[in-house]
Amino acid sequence: FSMQPMFENILLRDTLLNPPYSKLHAMNYRVLSPSPMQDVFSEIRWSDISSQERLGLTSLEQTLLTSGEANPIEYTLSNNDDAVDFIRLLLKVLDQVMAPIIRRSNSFKRVSTISLEESVDRQSALEWLERDASGVVKHFVISKLCECVDCIRGGSVHSVTVSCTFFRNGFLLEGWLTLMQLLDKGGSDVYTLRGAAYCMASILLEGLRLERSKDLFQSLVPMVKTFIAWTTSQLQSSGSKSLGIVLPALMILIPDAQVRRVFDESGGIGYLTRHLRYDHLSDTRASVQQLYELSFCLWLMSYDVETSERVRSHFHRHGTVGVLCDLAASSPREKVVRCALSTLRNLATCKAAFQVSSRDSAIEGSNYLIEMVGCGLMKSLASLRNRQWADPDIVEDLDALYSVLHEAHRDLTRFDVYKSELEAGHLKWGLVHTEKFFKENARLMEGPDGDFALVRVSTLVRLLLRSGSTRFAPAIMPYQSAL
């Protein structure tokens, strides 16, 4: 993992983005890991491949592909025309190797079965090239497309522009749709899926900027919706493999306000929260980098709570506050803690109130604060403030959160705190849980509607059953005697 200043520069020049991207300089951005087949890209014999796989490549195209691997990408993309020709050729090859006519029998092991974590030596890679040439070619094409995208977006070749390379005459190059087709077909090749999504996200982000500046004559909104629908379909899986495919692409697109709106409408906040929660409650473990990327996306989404009723209600409905509180308290990595705290701060300090429905009360920052109190964030903050942090943003967020939480906690009664702990699912035995306390508050347990909502199965009993232990029993036994 390394820094990628190019990403920050692209974000900073888009004036329509709301979050403070000056903070991004301190945040690591993942550079895609290389293909396990990269050592044999130079061994691809394009004349043989073209004949065997029926690619229909001319001699000039074969030479260009060989040169594209032998030379630095900046040389290959020396001007707009060369860049467009090379990219179109790559997309043509990708389209051909995806065609049904060249599909082989599944009776032998394919390149698509190799995981990104698997180490492949050169000799083994050569055997793969002999066994599954089309699979290696796919990796080559995706690898070069990613290089092209990063090089052009990063401004490494000053004479080549995004608008003239990805878009011609105000329209997206038709060949890029091949990437969407690859994603739609799915498959098991994590490298090609991740790379195709990464390239598509990069192109869509640039296209949305061009569309806002009236330099694009087609709307990319339908394509954005299709891409986000594919992204959320991947996030529905509980495995870390799906995260590895979609998170690098989502990290690129999520800074755009229009994309965030579409992502939220597709249930994005719930999916991100669920993956963070799975890290604690299931055997499916997200890596530290994936925890960072998930929390990073939630951080950016939290900037929309001031303007979107839907976003605010989704943060509340999916229990995101509790997950972030756990993450801030338990994560060993500073960048994960930073994102969790920054998101909590945005939620705690939001001002505007929205009426979610006629039956629900308005959700505002105080609602999130009560959740944080119930999750025991005050205690976690006290511990975190005693640690030494290299990032001053963490210290600032800690102080701001501690201040607003301390003020909110001061205004809460002991029953308010008990109720918030219960609703947040973080009820623990404490000094407050005495017979006197429950006798004094027995009437409040009935609730405003007299339906004992707090002690019904939907709340207290459900919490006891979910815990699978008797650790909550001391907290309710005095109340039972008070009844």
Order of alpha helices (4+ residues) and beta strands (2+ residues): alpha-alpha-alpha-alpha-alpha-alpha-alpha-alpha-beta-beta-alpha-alpha-alpha-alpha-alpha-alpha-alpha-alpha-alpha-alpha-alpha-alpha-alpha-alpha-alpha-alpha-alpha-alpha
